[in-house]
Amino acid sequence: MAFLTGKTALVTGGCGTVGRELVRQIVAQNPREVRVIDSNESEIFFLEQEIDAQIADEQRDGVTALCHVGDIRDQDRLDMLFEGVDVVFHLAALKHVILCEKSPFDATQTNIIGVKNVIQAALNNNVERVIFTSSDKGVNPTNVLGTSKLMGERLITAANSLKINKRTVFSSTRFGNVLGSRGSVATVFERQIAAGGPVTLTDSEMTRFVMTLQQACRLVLQASELARGGEVFVTKMPVLRIEDLAKVMIYRLAPGHGHAPSDIELTTIGSKAGEKFYEELMTDEETRRTWELPDMFTVLPAFRSVYQEIDYDYPTVLRRQVTEPYNSATGSMMSFPEIEDLLELCGILEPAVSEDADIRPFVKRAA
């Protein structure tokens, strides 16, 4: 049986790209009830229709879906909605770097105070577990967004010292770029290619961790089952050069918009303020308390002595000591065919018409 079968699960921020897919996968596990909270009134209305349609199509008659307009800044509202909930997936956040820089107090209210409110509501209602979705931007942060996500992680980990006689387990997941999500670099490239270019790169050597939307949500669900308390689960992801991603997308998408791939210009515009050339998913300090599992790493809490005794008895542990840093500069870069396959999985590219399709001629011209 799936972990969530027969339970009540609640998702904050369920109207986002990742939230929608997570809700879909939760429904597929046959929970007793799935609740969704989001501050976007129109999107929560349409999401409830989507969930009801999925329940009907998959004949999951025992599943109840309840979608609510709500804001994680409102403690009283969360207290009401968390009643009877077993598992909370906290996705709601402000997520755009520049907007958080322009509105730092709003970022604080949502990404830090909002996490505090979720923790308090979970403890008030004796929720079984809370999974917070974080980001690589919280590792050695250079901006308000990253710093607020790091503080969210720290609050979730520290909450394990607050539960006293409660059953609540608090843990976090941390991953990188979800290709195809709103605002991802792939969606930007797609619009630029449709317009005939230019496709803008900040730097030709910039690298990023990437994964599909479905993979990201599966790993969040997996983390919810594995969570013991206080860990940060770091998902294993492939690495690519952003320039290689742009070249593959130009080669495959340009003809469909009436453009020859060789006519789409690649332009380097320079890195943005606070932008890293590579991404980090663990700091050097964290690696010293990290275990490797089959699909992810788990960073154990630094201050375990302040919690009740926690047994990190995961079903499979590959290593109890990780020595190498986990960043996109040191990873093995994806090949062009691998990038194509990933983009097809994301639905950004249609499957290739011919198995003989070869990006190399265009790469030579664009290099």
C-alpha positions in Angstrom: 0.0 0.0 0.0 1.1 3.6 -0.7 2.2 5.6 2.4 -0.8 8.0 2.1 -3.5 5.4 1.6 -6.4 6.1 4.0 -4.8 9.3 5.4 -5.6 13.0 5.1 -3.0 15.0 3.3 -2.8 18.7 3.0 -0.9 20.8 0.5 -0.1 24.5 0.9 0.5 26.3 -2.4 -1.2 23.6 -4.3 -2.0 25.8 -7.4 1.7 26.1 -8.4 3.2 23.9 -11.1 4.8 21.6 -8.5 1.8 21.8 -6.2 -0.6 20.7 -8.9 1.5 17.6 -9.8 2.0 16.7 -6.2 -1.7 16.8 -5.6 -2.3 14.6 -8.6 0.2 12.0 -7.3 -1.3 12.2 -3.8 -4.8 11.4 -5.2 -3.2 8.4 -7.0 -2.3 7.0 -3.6 -5.9 6.8 -2.5 -5.9 9.0 0.6 -9.0 9.4 2.6 -9.0 13.1 1.9 -6.7 15.7 0.2 -7.0 19.3 1.2 -5.4 22.2 -0.7 -4.7 25.7 0.4 -3.8 28.5 -1.9 -4.3 32.3 -2.0 -5.1 32.3 -5.7 -8.9 32.2 -5.8 -9.3 31.5 -9.5 -6.7 28.8 -9.6 -8.0 27.0 -6.5 -11.5 26.9 -8.2 -10.1 25.3 -11.3 -7.8 23.0 -9.3 -10.8 21.6 -7.5 -12.4 20.7 -10.8 -9.2 19.0 -12.0 -9.0 16.9 -8.8 -12.7 15.9 -9.0 -12.2 14.9 -12.7 -9.1 12.8 -11.7 -11.1 11.1 -8.9 -13.9 10.3 -11.4 -11.6 9.2 -14.2 -9.6 6.9 -12.0 -12.6 5.7 -10.1 -11.2 6.7 -6.7 -14.6 6.9 -5.0 -13.2 6.8 -1.5 -11.2 10.0 -2.0 -12.5 13.4 -0.9 -11.0 16.6 -2.2 -11.4 20.0 -0.4 -9.8 23.1 -1.9 -9.7 26.3 0.2 -8.7 29.9 -0.4 -6.3 30.6 2.4 -3.0 32.3 3.3 -0.2 30.8 5.3 0.3 34.2 6.9 -3.0 33.6 8.7 -2.4 31.5 11.8 -6.0 31.1 12.7 -7.0 29.9 9.2 -4.2 27.3 9.3 -5.3 26.0 12.7 -8.8 25.4 11.3 -7.7 23.7 8.1 -5.1 21.4 9.8 -7.7 19.8 12.0 -7.7 16.0 11.4 -4.7 16.2 9.0 -2.1 13.4 9.0 0.6 14.7 6.5 1.3 18.3 5.5 3.3 19.2 2.4 4.3 22.9 2.7 5.0 24.3 -0.8 3.5 27.8 -0.5 6.3 30.5 -0.8 7.4 33.5 -2.7 10.0 32.1 -5.1 11.3 34.8 -7.5 14.7 36.2 -6.7 14.2 39.7 -8.0 10.7 40.1 -6.5 11.9 39.0 -3.1 14.7 41.6 -3.3 12.2 44.3 -4.1 9.8 43.1 -1.4 12.0 41.7 1.4 9.3 42.2 4.1 6.8 40.2 2.1 9.3 37.5 1.6 9.9 37.4 5.3 6.2 37.2 6.1 5.5 34.3 3.7 8.8 32.3 3.6 9.7 32.6 7.3 6.6 33.6 9.4 4.5 31.4 7.1 6.7 28.4 8.0 6.4 29.3 11.7 2.6 29.4 11.3 2.6 25.9 9.6 4.7 24.5 12.4 2.4 26.0 15.1 -0.8 24.7 13.3 0.8 21.2 12.9 1.6 21.1 16.6 -1.8 22.4 17.7 -3.5 19.6 15.7 -1.0 16.8 16.4 -0.3 16.3 12.7 1.8 13.1 12.0 4.4 14.8 9.7 5.2 18.0 7.9 7.4 18.1 4.8 8.8 21.5 3.7 10.0 21.9 0.1 13.1 24.0 0.0 15.6 24.9 -2.8 19.2 24.9 -3.7 19.0 28.7 -3.3 19.0 28.1 0.4 22.6 26.7 0.3 25.2 29.5 0.9 22.5 32.1 -0.1 23.3 35.3 -2.0 19.8 36.9 -1.9 16.7 37.4 0.2 14.9 34.4 -1.3 17.7 32.0 -0.6 18.2 33.3 2.9 14.4 33.0 3.7 14.4 29.4 2.4 17.4 28.6 4.5 15.7 30.0 7.6 12.6 28.0 6.7 14.7 24.8 6.7 16.2 25.7 10.0 12.8 26.4 11.6 11.5 23.0 10.3 14.5 21.2 11.7 14.4 23.0 15.0 10.6 22.3 15.3 11.5 18.8 16.3 12.6 20.1 19.7 9.2 21.7 20.3 6.8 18.8 20.0 7.2 17.4 23.5 4.4 14.8 23.6 3.2 15.4 20.1 3.8 12.8 17.3 4.7 15.4 14.6 7.8 14.8 12.5 9.3 17.8 10.7 11.6 17.4 7.7 12.6 19.2 4.5 13.4 18.3 0.9 15.8 20.3 -1.2 16.1 20.2 -5.0 17.1 22.3 -7.9 15.5 23.4 -11.2 12.2 21.7 -12.2 12.2 21.9 -16.0 8.9 23.1 -17.4 7.7 24.8 -14.2 6.5 28.3 -14.4 9.5 30.7 -14.7 12.0 28.0 -15.4 14.8 28.7 -17.9 13.3 26.2 -20.3 10.1 28.2 -20.5 12.1 31.4 -21.2 14.1 29.7 -24.0 10.9 28.4 -25.5 9.4 31.9 -25.8 12.6 33.3 -27.2 12.8 30.6 -29.8 9.2 31.0 -30.9 9.9 34.7 -31.4 12.9 33.9 -33.6 15.6 34.7 -31.0 17.9 35.8 -29.8 18.2 33.2 -27.0 20.0 34.8 -24.1 22.6 33.1 -22.0 24.1 34.7 -18.9 27.3 32.7 -19.2 28.4 29.8 -21.4 29.8 27.9 -18.5 26.9 28.2 -16.2 25.6 24.8 -14.9 22.5 23.7 -13.1 20.8 20.6 -11.5 17.6 19.7 -13.3 14.8 17.2 -13.0 11.3 16.6 -14.3 8.2 17.8 -12.4 7.1 14.2 -11.9 10.5 13.2 -10.5 10.4 16.1 -8.1 7.0 15.2 -6.7 7.8 11.5 -6.4 10.9 12.3 -4.4 8.9 14.6 -2.1 6.4 11.8 -1.5 9.3 9.4 -0.9 10.8 11.8 1.6 7.5 12.0 3.5 7.6 8.3 4.1 11.3 8.2 5.0 11.3 11.2 7.3 12.3 10.5 10.9 12.7 14.1 12.1 15.0 17.1 11.4 16.6 15.8 8.2 17.0 17.7 4.9 16.5 15.3 2.0 18.6 16.3 -1.0 17.5 14.8 -4.2 20.0 13.3 -6.7 19.7 15.1 -10.0 21.6 15.2 -13.3 23.6 18.3 -14.3 23.7 20.2 -17.5 25.2 23.3 -19.0 22.6 25.9 -19.7 24.2 26.6 -23.1 23.7 22.9 -24.0 20.1 23.1 -23.0 19.6 26.2 -25.2 21.3 24.5 -28.2 19.1 21.4 -27.9 15.9 23.4 -27.6 16.9 25.6 -30.6 17.7 22.6 -32.7 14.4 20.8 -31.9 11.9 23.7 -31.5 13.0 26.3 -34.1 11.7 24.4 -37.2 8.2 24.1 -35.6 8.1 27.9 -35.3 9.2 28.4 -38.9 12.8 29.2 -38.1 16.0 27.5 -39.2 18.1 26.5 -36.1 21.2 28.1 -37.6 19.3 31.5 -37.8 18.6 31.6 -34.0 21.2 33.7 -32.4 22.7 32.7 -29.0 23.6 35.9 -27.1 25.6 36.1 -23.9 24.3 38.9 -21.7 26.4 38.4 -18.5 25.4 37.0 -15.2 22.7 38.7 -13.1 23.3 40.2 -9.7 23.6 37.5 -7.1 23.5 34.7 -9.7 25.8 31.7 -9.2 27.8 30.1 -12.0 27.0 26.7 -10.4 24.5 25.4 -7.9 25.1 23.8 -4.5 22.8 21.3 -2.9 25.0 20.7 0.2 27.6 22.7 1.9 31.0 21.3 2.9 29.9 21.3 6.6 26.7 19.4 5.7 28.6 16.6 3.9 30.2 15.6 7.2 26.7 14.7 8.6 25.2 13.3 5.4 24.1 9.8 4.6 23.6 8.5 1.1 20.3 6.7 0.2 19.4 5.2 -3.2 17.6 8.2 -4.6 18.7 11.0 -2.3 21.1 12.2 0.4 19.9 12.9 3.9 21.5 15.7 5.9 21.1 14.8 9.5 20.5 17.6 12.1 23.6 19.4 13.5 22.0 19.7 17.0 20.5 16.3 17.6 21.2 16.5 21.3 18.3 19.0 21.8 15.7 16.5 20.4 14.1 13.4 21.9 16.0 10.4 20.7 15.5 9.8 17.0 16.4 6.6 15.3 17.4 7.2 11.6 16.5 3.7 10.6 16.1 4.1 6.8 15.4 0.9 4.9 18.5 1.2 2.7 21.7 3.3 3.4 24.4 3.2 0.8 26.9 5.3 2.8 27.0 6.9 6.3 29.7 9.3 5.3 29.8 11.6 2.2 33.1 13.4 1.6 32.7 15.0 -1.8 30.8 18.3 -2.3 27.5 18.1 -4.2 27.4 21.0 -6.6 26.7 21.3 -10.3 30.3 22.3 -11.2 31.7 18.9 -10.2 29.0 16.7 -11.7 29.1 14.8 -14.9 27.4 16.9 -17.6 24.5 15.5 -19.5 25.0 14.8 -23.2 22.9 16.3 -25.9 20.8 13.1 -26.4 20.3 12.9 -22.6 19.0 16.5 -22.6 16.7 15.7 -25.4 15.3 12.6 -23.5 14.8 14.7 -20.4 13.0 17.5 -22.3 10.8 14.9 -23.9 9.9 13.5 -20.5 9.0 17.0 -19.4 6.7 17.4 -22.4 8.7 20.4 -23.6 9.8 18.4 -26.7 7.8 16.0 -28.8 9.5 12.6 -29.3 12.0 12.8 -32.2 10.5 11.9 -35.6 13.6 10.1 -36.7 16.1 8.2 -34.6 18.8 9.6 -36.9 18.2 13.2 -35.7 21.6 14.6 -34.8 22.3 17.9 -33.1 26.0 17.9 -33.8 25.9 19.9 -37.1 24.0 22.7 -35.4 26.3 22.6 -32.4 29.3 23.2 -34.7 27.7 26.2 -36.3 26.6 27.7 -33.0 29.8 27.1 -31.1 
